[in-house]
């Protein structure tokens, strides 16, 4: 690297262009603005724009100190600076919008206003709580977080408190049970409280920079003299306020390069507007437009699915759609799997990941991506049971979430007080109702209130699962189950499989990606009511797909909980993408993950009772391999031996007993007394991993007891 830097410092600037493809080279050599780069996922946009800056510096067209490159994350800014240093360029200001605005505001504010820039509040929540109180309204922590997000949306969208109600109504926005005028009053009260405290928030940092540039010509002249060449990365995510700041930096000049991909606009709810990218050539007549479509990240199989999902996109951004061209060698086929319920889906994904890890894929190169954070619970549990390490990105682990901890605490108190009817699901429902949860219609729109409801709904689903497997379970048993699961899933982990929402996965990539919950109501999310909102959900799936380098799996479940009615259908975004019957009818081919006796067939199979041969509808029945009420003789001595063995193994591994085998699986083993590995593998609950780990010991007990 040192030698390369030295070479670039004195050699022909053309060496900077070595290794660029034709489109990247066009970007790098188009040094005059305006320039719009439409860059698809994995096409090397950062490489193209850093080489453009380096080429301009090395041939004398740019002075590195006069280049301002704006990104959306400090990580991206750091990566850009590192790449530029590797190309022999120092002195470029690579910053986020907020960082650049703060630097300028802190410098010019004292010189114009005669005082230091006011301190920035660390959190809006305390000020919002006082604002809500002044409005004589009630609030809790989730509602305050949603109000903070709404104030941020309004400010970056150039919406004042006075104009909020009209703007929010037009945009179809909502905050919990509050109507738009009430939120507008809270917004105005928040601004008043903030002014009284002599504080500003992060959005005010942008507003202060804009105000200084727009109001004081001397400030604008100095800033524009310092920064003569502007580069904006992820331009599809620019908000109206950020666009206003960019225009203030530019003035009447044209030396600007923007880079973006409308297909990766997934933050419209936070104020991002891809329209700025669409309208760039209109605002800057004569702008050069370069399209980067050569995908160096993903295999042709992954790229084909990404293109197919995006091909059905509609709306004004459709003309900017980029069809990616894979540059990597072929890889494994993309897999699609339908599962009877979310528990089965999580188990199948965990087993597939375990096989990948055993075959040599590092856990850190695997990701499970989902639409909502509450979905992580099933995968935390399944991976823990499979012995696969994991990390949760962008959110607390399920059992660390405040609402889950609060519900657990209340359930424990109710159990100790002897409350409850003995009906676990109903009793937990009463506990959750005390937290404001109901099993009916979820809160409208996204946000913290919605996420809280989803987490509590996941607890309700867990209670139904426990009750199905252990009909005698009460609140005390459920709390013990929660504590055991939390203990099993909270071991300190470093190199682990990434669990993340699709939003949190933006900008990342892995060798293997499992996108789960690809069914209607979750992807697209149920509250995506308008065509524009549905299209954003499509783009969210596209972003998830393009995170995969080599392996991609998409799965869904037809019911939420074991034994539930299978009413769900696969996401509409997979229409025309996943396999269909080859008879020309266009009907979807069932691609259900095999369970029970049908394991390994690759086709949809119905688990049937080994006694009466009826279809098994309940989770308990599928675990036992028979109807719960069918008469079967269980070898009690073998059952007790298995339980004692399981207890010892669980203590040795420091995991809950159910992580070894559930009671239902032990019951099925005691009833069937398998004589070899093949017969043991046919028992529901005994997968390949557990067969390899425990099979010899279990078979020995079956032979000797």
VMD Tcl script that draws the C-alpha trace (Angstrom):
set ca {
  {0.00 0.00 0.00}
  {2.83 2.46 0.88}
  {4.51 1.75 -2.45}
  {1.20 2.28 -4.28}
  {0.67 5.64 -2.52}
  {4.19 6.73 -3.43}
  {3.62 5.76 -7.03}
  {0.39 7.74 -7.20}
  {2.06 10.75 -5.73}
  {4.39 11.15 -8.69}
  {3.32 8.85 -11.53}
  {0.91 9.41 -14.39}
  {-2.60 10.13 -13.01}
  {-3.88 7.55 -15.50}
  {-2.69 4.84 -13.09}
  {-5.63 5.81 -10.87}
  {-7.93 4.48 -13.57}
  {-6.34 1.03 -13.64}
  {-8.86 -1.72 -12.96}
  {-12.00 0.37 -13.46}
  {-14.70 -0.94 -15.77}
  {-15.85 1.33 -18.66}
  {-18.71 2.92 -16.70}
  {-16.65 3.44 -13.56}
  {-13.92 4.95 -15.73}
  {-16.47 7.33 -17.25}
  {-17.44 8.48 -13.76}
  {-13.79 8.92 -12.74}
  {-12.89 10.98 -15.82}
  {-15.99 13.20 -15.82}
  {-14.41 15.81 -13.57}
  {-16.69 18.73 -14.34}
  {-20.17 18.88 -12.91}
  {-23.01 18.38 -12.83}
  {-22.81 14.57 -12.80}
  {-25.50 12.06 -11.77}
  {-24.37 8.48 -11.15}
  {-27.13 5.87 -10.99}
  {-25.41 3.01 -9.20}
  {-27.07 -0.35 -8.61}
  {-26.32 -2.54 -5.61}
  {-22.84 -4.07 -5.68}
  {-21.68 -2.06 -8.70}
  {-18.72 -0.34 -7.03}
  {-20.10 3.18 -6.56}
  {-17.69 4.03 -3.75}
  {-14.81 2.82 -5.90}
  {-15.98 4.98 -8.79}
  {-16.39 8.23 -6.83}
  {-13.19 7.87 -4.79}
  {-11.24 7.23 -7.99}
  {-12.94 10.28 -9.52}
  {-11.72 12.46 -6.65}
  {-8.24 10.90 -6.73}
  {-7.96 11.29 -10.50}
  {-8.99 14.93 -10.25}
  {-6.47 15.61 -7.50}
  {-3.57 13.81 -9.21}
  {-4.04 15.55 -12.56}
  {-4.41 18.96 -10.92}
  {-8.10 19.54 -11.65}
  {-8.95 19.46 -7.93}
  {-7.28 20.68 -4.78}
  {-8.09 17.99 -2.22}
  {-8.81 20.65 0.42}
  {-11.63 22.10 -1.71}
  {-13.55 18.82 -2.08}
  {-16.47 18.07 0.27}
  {-17.82 14.51 0.04}
  {-21.04 13.99 1.97}
  {-22.24 10.57 3.17}
  {-25.05 9.38 5.42}
  {-23.09 7.44 8.04}
  {-19.80 8.00 9.83}
  {-18.80 4.48 8.77}
  {-19.24 5.38 5.10}
  {-17.33 8.62 5.59}
  {-14.48 6.74 7.27}
  {-14.39 4.18 4.47}
  {-14.21 6.97 1.88}
  {-11.31 8.66 3.66}
  {-9.47 5.33 3.94}
  {-9.91 4.60 0.25}
  {-8.71 8.06 -0.70}
  {-5.61 7.65 1.46}
  {-4.96 4.38 -0.33}
  {-5.08 6.32 -3.59}
  {-2.57 8.85 -2.33}
  {-5.07 11.60 -1.48}
  {-5.30 13.40 1.88}
  {-7.21 16.51 2.83}
  {-10.64 15.74 1.36}
  {-13.45 16.49 3.78}
  {-15.56 13.30 3.85}
  {-18.33 13.89 6.37}
  {-21.98 13.23 7.08}
  {-24.47 16.05 6.43}
  {-24.77 16.65 10.17}
  {-21.03 16.62 10.76}
  {-20.36 19.12 7.96}
  {-23.24 21.37 9.08}
  {-22.12 21.27 12.72}
  {-18.53 22.15 11.82}
  {-19.65 25.16 9.80}
  {-22.23 26.28 12.37}
  {-19.77 26.17 15.25}
  {-17.32 28.26 13.25}
  {-19.66 30.92 11.90}
  {-22.31 31.20 14.65}
  {-20.07 33.09 17.15}
  {-18.84 35.41 14.38}
  {-22.38 36.27 13.30}
  {-24.47 35.90 16.45}
  {-21.85 36.92 19.02}
  {-22.25 33.78 21.15}
  {-21.43 30.10 21.03}
  {-23.75 27.69 19.21}
  {-26.29 26.43 21.79}
  {-25.66 22.94 23.22}
  {-27.24 19.98 21.40}
  {-29.72 17.87 23.38}
  {-28.69 14.22 23.66}
  {-32.32 13.09 23.46}
  {-35.61 14.75 22.63}
  {-37.56 12.56 25.04}
  {-37.28 14.68 28.21}
  {-38.25 17.87 26.38}
  {-41.09 16.08 24.61}
  {-42.38 14.71 27.91}
  {-42.65 18.27 29.24}
  {-44.23 19.43 25.98}
  {-46.87 16.69 26.20}
  {-47.58 17.59 29.82}
  {-48.06 21.26 28.87}
  {-50.58 20.10 26.27}
  {-52.36 18.16 29.04}
  {-51.95 14.85 27.28}
  {-50.66 11.50 28.49}
  {-47.71 9.57 27.11}
  {-45.46 6.61 27.67}
  {-41.94 5.82 26.46}
  {-42.95 4.25 23.11}
  {-45.25 7.16 22.29}
  {-42.51 9.65 23.17}
  {-40.12 7.82 20.83}
  {-42.69 7.98 18.05}
  {-43.24 11.69 18.72}
  {-39.48 12.25 18.52}
  {-39.43 10.49 15.15}
  {-42.37 12.57 13.94}
  {-40.74 15.84 14.97}
  {-37.60 14.75 13.11}
  {-39.65 13.92 10.00}
  {-41.38 17.31 10.12}
  {-38.16 19.29 10.52}
  {-36.19 17.49 7.79}
  {-39.25 17.86 5.54}
  {-39.27 21.67 6.10}
  {-42.63 21.38 7.88}
  {-43.26 23.86 10.69}
  {-45.40 23.23 13.76}
  {-48.10 25.48 12.28}
  {-48.15 23.54 9.04}
  {-47.76 20.09 10.57}
  {-51.44 19.03 10.70}
  {-52.03 19.72 7.02}
  {-48.74 18.15 5.92}
  {-49.18 15.04 8.07}
  {-52.75 14.52 6.87}
  {-51.66 14.85 3.26}
  {-48.84 12.35 3.83}
  {-51.11 9.89 5.67}
  {-48.98 9.93 8.82}
  {-50.15 8.98 12.30}
  {-48.68 8.81 15.80}
  {-50.42 6.29 18.04}
  {-53.89 7.46 19.01}
  {-53.05 11.16 18.63}
  {-54.63 13.11 15.79}
  {-52.56 15.41 13.59}
  {-53.63 18.70 15.29}
  {-52.62 17.27 18.68}
  {-49.20 16.27 17.36}
  {-48.86 19.76 15.86}
  {-49.55 21.31 19.28}
  {-46.97 19.03 20.90}
  {-44.45 19.94 18.19}
  {-45.00 23.68 18.87}
  {-44.73 23.13 22.63}
  {-41.51 21.13 22.14}
  {-39.95 23.98 20.17}
  {-40.94 26.40 22.95}
  {-39.52 24.18 25.71}
  {-36.31 23.75 23.74}
  {-35.94 27.51 23.28}
  {-36.54 28.13 26.98}
  {-33.77 25.67 27.84}
  {-31.39 27.28 25.36}
  {-30.85 24.02 23.49}
  {-30.96 22.81 19.90}
  {-31.51 19.34 18.45}
  {-29.78 17.53 15.58}
  {-32.22 18.86 12.99}
  {-31.51 22.39 14.24}
  {-27.86 21.79 13.35}
  {-28.90 21.50 9.70}
  {-31.32 24.42 10.04}
  {-28.67 26.64 11.63}
  {-26.23 25.95 8.79}
  {-28.94 26.65 6.21}
  {-29.93 29.83 8.01}
  {-26.37 31.12 8.16}
  {-25.78 30.41 4.47}
  {-29.10 31.82 3.28}
  {-29.11 34.90 5.51}
  {-25.51 36.04 5.54}
  {-23.85 36.45 2.12}
  {-20.40 36.61 3.71}
  {-20.86 33.18 5.25}
  {-22.03 31.70 1.95}
  {-19.10 33.29 0.11}
  {-16.56 31.79 2.52}
  {-18.09 28.31 2.47}
  {-18.38 28.26 -1.32}
  {-14.82 29.50 -1.61}
  {-13.63 26.68 0.63}
  {-15.64 23.88 -1.01}
  {-15.61 24.12 -4.80}
  {-16.42 20.51 -5.61}
  {-19.26 18.61 -3.92}
  {-19.96 14.87 -3.94}
  {-23.12 13.40 -2.38}
  {-23.36 9.66 -1.77}
  {-26.68 7.79 -1.28}
  {-28.47 10.72 -2.87}
  {-31.77 8.81 -2.94}
  {-31.90 9.21 0.86}
  {-31.58 13.02 0.89}
  {-34.37 14.83 2.76}
  {-35.83 18.19 1.69}
  {-33.80 19.93 4.43}
  {-30.57 18.25 3.33}
  {-31.34 19.18 -0.29}
  {-31.83 22.76 0.85}
  {-28.43 22.69 2.58}
  {-26.81 21.23 -0.54}
  {-28.28 24.03 -2.66}
  {-27.00 26.60 -0.15}
  {-23.51 25.10 -0.41}
  {-23.68 25.18 -4.19}
  {-25.18 28.58 -4.88}
  {-25.34 29.09 -8.63}
  {-22.46 26.69 -9.33}
  {-22.67 23.33 -11.06}
  {-19.70 21.48 -9.54}
  {-21.66 18.66 -7.93}
  {-21.70 14.89 -8.35}
  {-24.56 12.87 -6.86}
  {-24.64 9.10 -6.56}
  {-27.71 7.03 -5.80}
  {-30.08 4.21 -6.60}
  {-33.85 4.84 -6.44}
  {-34.37 1.10 -5.95}
  {-32.69 1.40 -2.55}
  {-34.92 4.16 -1.18}
  {-36.25 2.57 2.02}
  {-36.39 5.55 4.39}
  {-39.28 7.59 2.99}
  {-40.99 7.35 6.39}
  {-38.05 9.33 7.85}
  {-38.14 12.04 5.19}
  {-35.93 10.61 2.40}
  {-37.08 11.56 -1.10}
  {-35.80 9.77 -4.18}
  {-37.47 12.50 -6.24}
  {-34.34 14.60 -5.76}
  {-32.43 11.99 -7.75}
  {-35.14 11.84 -10.41}
  {-35.24 15.63 -10.73}
  {-31.47 16.22 -10.73}
  {-31.17 16.56 -14.54}
  {-34.08 19.03 -14.46}
  {-32.44 21.20 -11.80}
  {-29.09 20.94 -13.59}
  {-29.69 21.06 -17.37}
  {-26.97 19.35 -19.32}
  {-26.01 17.07 -16.45}
  {-24.10 13.94 -17.42}
  {-25.80 10.71 -16.33}
  {-23.79 7.49 -15.93}
  {-25.35 4.13 -15.03}
  {-23.38 1.52 -13.10}
  {-25.01 -1.88 -13.62}
  {-22.16 -4.42 -13.42}
  {-22.76 -6.26 -10.14}
  {-19.52 -7.51 -8.59}
  {-21.09 -8.62 -5.30}
  {-23.63 -11.32 -6.08}
  {-23.83 -14.47 -8.17}
  {-25.98 -14.55 -11.34}
  {-28.59 -16.54 -9.41}
  {-28.97 -13.82 -6.78}
  {-28.86 -11.01 -9.34}
  {-31.58 -12.71 -11.40}
  {-33.93 -12.77 -8.41}
  {-33.16 -9.14 -7.54}
  {-33.92 -8.05 -11.11}
  {-37.11 -10.12 -11.20}
  {-38.43 -8.61 -7.95}
  {-37.67 -5.09 -9.17}
  {-39.04 -5.65 -12.69}
  {-42.63 -5.39 -11.43}
  {-42.01 -2.05 -9.72}
  {-44.38 0.76 -10.60}
  {-44.46 4.51 -10.04}
  {-42.48 7.53 -11.24}
  {-39.12 5.95 -10.30}
  {-39.61 3.04 -12.72}
  {-37.73 4.77 -15.59}
  {-34.62 4.93 -13.37}
  {-34.73 1.21 -12.64}
  {-31.36 -0.48 -13.19}
  {-31.12 -4.05 -14.49}
  {-28.03 -5.48 -12.83}
  {-25.53 -7.54 -14.82}
  {-23.80 -10.22 -12.74}
  {-20.01 -10.39 -13.05}
  {-19.34 -13.28 -10.68}
  {-19.25 -16.98 -11.63}
  {-22.47 -18.98 -11.13}
  {-23.33 -20.15 -7.65}
  {-26.01 -22.19 -5.87}
  {-29.64 -21.81 -6.87}
  {-31.76 -19.48 -4.77}
  {-34.00 -21.54 -2.48}
  {-37.64 -20.94 -1.58}
  {-39.38 -22.67 1.31}
  {-42.89 -22.61 2.71}
  {-43.37 -23.76 6.32}
  {-46.42 -24.67 8.38}
  {-45.66 -22.08 11.07}
  {-43.03 -19.59 12.25}
  {-41.49 -22.05 14.71}
  {-40.95 -24.58 11.95}
  {-39.54 -21.85 9.69}
  {-37.04 -20.75 12.34}
  {-36.01 -24.32 13.03}
  {-35.43 -25.06 9.36}
  {-33.36 -21.89 8.92}
  {-31.29 -22.68 12.00}
  {-30.58 -26.20 10.72}
  {-29.56 -24.87 7.32}
  {-27.22 -22.34 8.96}
  {-25.75 -25.05 11.18}
  {-24.92 -27.10 8.10}
  {-23.29 -24.09 6.45}
  {-21.17 -23.41 9.51}
  {-20.15 -27.07 9.78}
  {-19.16 -26.95 6.12}
  {-16.81 -24.06 6.79}
  {-18.82 -20.84 6.37}
  {-17.87 -18.46 9.22}
  {-20.96 -17.49 11.27}
  {-20.16 -13.82 10.69}
  {-20.72 -14.40 6.96}
  {-24.35 -15.47 7.49}
  {-27.36 -13.24 8.10}
  {-31.03 -13.74 8.90}
  {-33.05 -10.72 7.77}
  {-36.65 -9.99 8.77}
  {-39.16 -7.17 8.38}
  {-39.88 -6.38 12.05}
  {-37.63 -6.72 15.08}
  {-40.14 -8.87 17.01}
  {-39.44 -11.67 14.52}
  {-35.95 -12.13 15.97}
  {-37.21 -14.11 18.98}
  {-37.87 -17.32 17.09}
  {-34.46 -17.19 15.41}
  {-32.63 -16.35 18.63}
  {-34.20 -19.45 20.17}
  {-33.67 -21.73 17.18}
  {-30.02 -20.75 16.72}
  {-29.36 -21.15 20.44}
  {-30.87 -24.63 20.34}
  {-28.74 -25.49 17.33}
  {-25.62 -24.26 19.11}
  {-24.97 -21.53 16.52}
  {-23.67 -18.19 17.85}
  {-25.48 -15.04 16.77}
  {-25.58 -11.28 17.27}
  {-28.62 -9.01 16.99}
  {-27.91 -5.86 15.00}
  {-29.75 -2.58 15.32}
  {-32.03 -3.63 18.20}
  {-32.02 -5.25 21.63}
  {-32.21 -9.00 21.88}
  {-35.79 -10.03 22.33}
  {-35.66 -10.69 26.06}
  {-33.75 -7.44 26.67}
  {-36.49 -5.27 25.20}
  {-38.14 -3.06 27.84}
  {-41.67 -4.23 27.09}
  {-40.66 -7.90 27.25}
  {-38.85 -7.42 30.57}
  {-41.83 -5.51 31.96}
  {-44.29 -8.20 30.85}
  {-42.09 -10.92 32.37}
  {-41.94 -9.01 35.64}
  {-45.73 -8.60 35.77}
  {-46.32 -12.24 34.87}
  {-43.95 -13.33 37.64}
  {-45.82 -11.12 40.13}
  {-49.19 -12.52 39.05}
  {-47.87 -16.08 39.37}
  {-46.54 -15.47 42.88}
  {-49.83 -13.87 43.91}
  {-51.67 -16.98 42.78}
  {-53.62 -15.07 40.16}
  {-54.84 -16.80 37.06}
  {-57.41 -19.34 35.99}
  {-54.99 -22.02 34.87}
  {-55.53 -21.13 31.21}
  {-52.05 -19.91 30.33}
  {-52.96 -18.08 27.14}
  {-55.89 -16.26 28.76}
  {-53.92 -15.47 31.93}
  {-51.00 -14.03 30.01}
  {-53.47 -12.09 27.88}
  {-54.74 -10.47 31.09}
  {-51.17 -9.57 32.08}
  {-50.44 -8.07 28.66}
  {-53.75 -6.18 28.72}
  {-52.41 -4.40 31.80}
  {-49.66 -3.07 29.55}
  {-52.17 -1.78 27.02}
  {-51.87 -4.71 24.63}
  {-54.82 -6.31 22.89}
  {-54.96 -9.17 20.43}
  {-57.08 -7.22 18.00}
  {-56.04 -4.69 15.39}
  {-52.43 -3.54 15.83}
  {-51.61 0.18 16.12}
  {-51.58 1.93 12.75}
  {-48.32 2.78 11.05}
  {-44.72 1.94 11.98}
  {-42.81 3.18 15.00}
  {-42.02 2.32 18.61}
  {-45.69 1.87 19.59}
  {-46.11 -0.67 16.81}
  {-42.85 -2.48 17.68}
  {-43.95 -2.69 21.34}
  {-47.25 -4.26 20.28}
  {-45.41 -6.75 18.07}
  {-43.07 -7.79 20.90}
  {-45.99 -8.37 23.27}
  {-47.80 -10.28 20.52}
  {-44.72 -12.49 20.19}
  {-44.98 -13.24 23.93}
  {-48.63 -14.18 23.45}
  {-47.59 -16.50 20.63}
  {-44.96 -18.08 22.88}
  {-47.61 -18.72 25.51}
  {-49.77 -20.50 22.93}
  {-46.77 -22.60 21.88}
  {-45.96 -23.56 25.49}
  {-49.60 -24.34 26.24}
  {-49.82 -26.61 23.19}
  {-46.73 -28.55 24.24}
  {-47.51 -28.54 27.97}
  {-51.29 -28.31 28.53}
  {-50.78 -28.16 32.30}
  {-48.46 -25.12 32.15}
  {-49.49 -22.05 34.15}
  {-48.06 -18.54 34.52}
  {-45.30 -19.74 36.84}
  {-44.22 -22.39 34.35}
  {-44.34 -19.84 31.54}
  {-42.14 -17.39 33.43}
  {-39.66 -20.20 34.13}
  {-39.70 -21.02 30.40}
  {-39.01 -17.37 29.52}
  {-36.13 -17.19 31.98}
  {-34.63 -20.42 30.63}
  {-34.86 -19.19 27.07}
  {-33.34 -15.84 27.98}
  {-30.46 -17.54 29.76}
  {-29.82 -19.85 26.80}
  {-29.85 -17.01 24.29}
  {-27.83 -14.43 26.19}
  {-24.42 -16.06 26.33}
  {-21.69 -13.58 25.31}
  {-21.07 -14.02 21.59}
  {-18.61 -12.38 19.21}
  {-18.32 -14.19 15.89}
  {-21.95 -14.94 15.22}
  {-24.70 -15.06 12.64}
  {-26.21 -11.60 12.15}
  {-29.89 -11.18 13.01}
  {-31.14 -7.88 11.62}
  {-34.14 -6.12 10.20}
  {-34.09 -5.41 6.48}
  {-33.68 -1.72 7.26}
  {-30.66 -2.36 9.49}
  {-29.04 -4.48 6.76}
  {-28.69 -1.54 4.36}
  {-25.06 -1.08 3.32}
  {-23.95 -4.52 4.53}
  {-23.31 -7.84 2.77}
  {-22.79 -11.50 3.65}
  {-21.91 -14.74 1.88}
  {-25.26 -16.29 2.84}
  {-28.53 -14.45 3.50}
  {-31.81 -15.92 4.76}
  {-34.77 -13.58 4.27}
  {-37.59 -14.88 6.44}
  {-41.26 -14.03 6.86}
  {-41.82 -13.39 3.13}
  {-45.60 -13.60 3.43}
  {-48.45 -11.17 2.95}
  {-49.05 -8.97 5.99}
  {-45.37 -8.92 6.90}
  {-43.69 -8.26 3.54}
  {-45.37 -6.05 2.49}
  {-46.21 -5.01 6.03}
  {-49.92 -4.82 6.74}
  {-49.93 -1.06 7.31}
  {-48.50 -0.34 3.84}
  {-51.80 1.03 2.58}
  {-50.93 3.17 -0.44}
  {-49.30 2.09 -3.71}
  {-46.24 4.17 -2.82}
  {-45.91 2.43 0.55}
  {-46.24 -1.00 -1.06}
  {-43.53 -0.10 -3.57}
  {-41.23 0.90 -0.72}
  {-41.79 -2.56 0.76}
  {-40.76 -4.05 -2.60}
  {-37.57 -1.97 -2.51}
  {-36.94 -3.20 1.02}
  {-37.01 -6.81 -0.18}
  {-34.73 -5.84 -3.07}
  {-32.22 -4.36 -0.62}
  {-32.31 -7.58 1.41}
  {-31.78 -9.77 -1.65}
  {-28.81 -7.73 -2.84}
  {-27.03 -8.19 0.51}
  {-26.24 -11.82 -0.49}
  {-23.00 -12.65 -2.24}
  {-23.41 -16.40 -2.87}
  {-26.35 -18.02 -1.11}
  {-29.87 -16.68 -0.82}
  {-32.89 -18.29 0.81}
  {-36.40 -16.84 0.95}
  {-38.97 -18.43 3.24}
  {-42.41 -17.87 4.70}
  {-44.92 -19.62 6.92}
  {-48.62 -20.19 6.35}
  {-49.51 -19.85 10.06}
  {-48.01 -17.93 12.94}
  {-48.05 -20.54 15.70}
  {-47.88 -24.35 15.61}
  {-51.33 -25.79 15.05}
  {-52.67 -22.50 13.69}
  {-54.77 -22.29 10.57}
  {-52.65 -21.78 7.48}
  {-54.20 -18.65 6.03}
  {-51.08 -16.83 4.91}
  {-49.81 -16.71 1.35}
  {-46.35 -16.00 0.03}
  {-45.50 -12.36 -0.61}
  {-46.90 -10.89 -3.81}
  {-43.34 -9.75 -4.53}
  {-42.42 -13.37 -5.26}
  {-45.08 -13.74 -7.94}
  {-43.29 -14.64 -11.15}
  {-40.05 -15.09 -9.21}
  {-40.37 -18.35 -7.32}
  {-41.00 -21.68 -9.09}
  {-44.39 -22.51 -10.62}
  {-45.83 -25.71 -12.03}
  {-44.46 -26.64 -15.43}
  {-47.84 -27.44 -16.99}
  {-48.33 -23.93 -18.31}
  {-51.09 -23.16 -15.83}
  {-49.02 -20.63 -13.96}
  {-50.07 -22.13 -10.64}
  {-47.62 -21.85 -7.80}
  {-45.77 -24.99 -6.92}
  {-45.97 -25.75 -3.19}
  {-42.43 -25.59 -1.85}
  {-43.10 -26.48 1.75}
  {-40.26 -27.46 4.01}
  {-40.61 -31.12 4.84}
  {-41.66 -32.01 8.38}
  {-42.46 -35.18 10.20}
  {-42.61 -38.33 8.11}
  {-42.12 -36.34 4.94}
  {-38.66 -35.04 5.90}
  {-36.28 -34.98 3.00}
  {-38.86 -35.33 0.25}
  {-38.62 -31.69 -0.79}
  {-42.38 -31.60 -1.36}
  {-45.22 -30.53 0.82}
  {-46.10 -33.36 3.19}
  {-48.80 -33.75 5.80}
  {-47.69 -35.24 9.11}
  {-50.00 -38.12 10.06}
  {-50.66 -40.00 13.26}
  {-48.66 -43.24 13.38}
  {-51.59 -44.89 15.20}
  {-54.75 -43.80 13.38}
  {-53.11 -42.14 10.35}
  {-55.19 -38.97 10.62}
  {-53.56 -35.65 9.68}
  {-51.89 -34.01 12.68}
  {-53.08 -30.43 13.14}
  {-51.64 -29.61 16.58}
  {-48.05 -28.88 17.57}
  {-48.23 -31.51 20.30}
  {-49.43 -34.11 17.82}
  {-46.63 -33.35 15.35}
  {-44.06 -33.57 18.13}
  {-45.46 -36.89 19.38}
  {-46.01 -38.26 15.90}
  {-49.56 -39.22 16.88}
  {-52.85 -37.74 18.04}
  {-52.57 -36.77 21.72}
  {-55.67 -38.84 22.52}
  {-54.67 -41.97 20.58}
  {-53.89 -44.91 22.90}
  {-50.19 -45.83 22.89}
  {-48.10 -47.59 25.49}
  {-45.15 -45.55 26.64}
  {-42.18 -47.29 28.22}
  {-42.16 -45.33 31.49}
  {-38.80 -46.73 32.57}
  {-37.21 -45.65 29.31}
  {-38.92 -42.26 29.53}
  {-37.54 -41.63 33.02}
  {-34.09 -42.79 31.93}
  {-34.22 -40.39 29.01}
  {-35.28 -37.54 31.29}
  {-32.43 -38.22 33.71}
  {-29.95 -38.40 30.83}
  {-31.34 -35.14 29.39}
  {-31.00 -33.37 32.73}
  {-27.36 -34.40 33.01}
  {-26.57 -33.34 29.45}
  {-28.33 -29.97 29.92}
  {-26.37 -29.30 33.12}
  {-23.13 -30.26 31.39}
  {-23.83 -27.90 28.47}
  {-25.35 -25.18 30.68}
  {-28.52 -24.95 28.63}
  {-32.20 -25.48 29.50}
  {-33.36 -29.10 29.27}
  {-35.66 -28.38 26.31}
  {-32.59 -27.36 24.27}
  {-31.51 -31.02 24.37}
  {-34.93 -32.57 23.67}
  {-38.47 -31.49 24.53}
  {-40.75 -33.68 26.66}
  {-42.82 -34.44 23.55}
  {-39.75 -35.74 21.70}
  {-38.72 -37.90 24.69}
  {-42.28 -39.25 24.84}
  {-42.16 -40.17 21.14}
  {-38.81 -41.91 21.63}
  {-40.13 -43.85 24.63}
  {-43.18 -44.94 22.63}
  {-41.38 -46.00 19.45}
  {-38.12 -47.34 20.97}
  {-36.03 -46.70 17.80}
  {-33.48 -49.42 17.12}
  {-31.13 -47.58 14.77}
  {-30.17 -44.11 13.59}
  {-32.66 -44.10 10.72}
  {-35.57 -44.90 13.05}
  {-34.40 -42.28 15.56}
  {-34.09 -39.66 12.81}
  {-37.75 -40.31 11.89}
  {-38.87 -39.15 15.36}
  {-40.19 -35.55 15.19}
  {-37.79 -33.23 16.99}
  {-34.67 -35.25 16.15}
  {-32.88 -33.40 13.39}
  {-29.50 -34.11 11.87}
  {-27.67 -31.95 14.40}
  {-29.21 -33.64 17.42}
  {-28.85 -37.04 15.83}
  {-25.13 -36.45 15.42}
  {-24.78 -35.00 18.91}
  {-26.98 -37.31 20.97}
  {-27.97 -40.24 18.73}
  {-25.49 -42.83 20.02}
  {-26.37 -42.13 23.67}
  {-30.13 -42.22 23.07}
  {-29.94 -45.47 21.11}
  {-27.80 -46.99 23.86}
  {-30.50 -46.13 26.40}
  {-33.16 -47.61 24.14}
  {-31.20 -50.87 23.91}
  {-30.30 -51.21 27.58}
  {-33.33 -49.86 29.43}
}
mol new
graphics top color blue
foreach p $ca { graphics top sphere $p radius 0.5 }
foreach p [lrange $ca 0 end-1] q [lrange $ca 1 end] { graphics top cylinder $p $q radius 0.2 }
display resetview
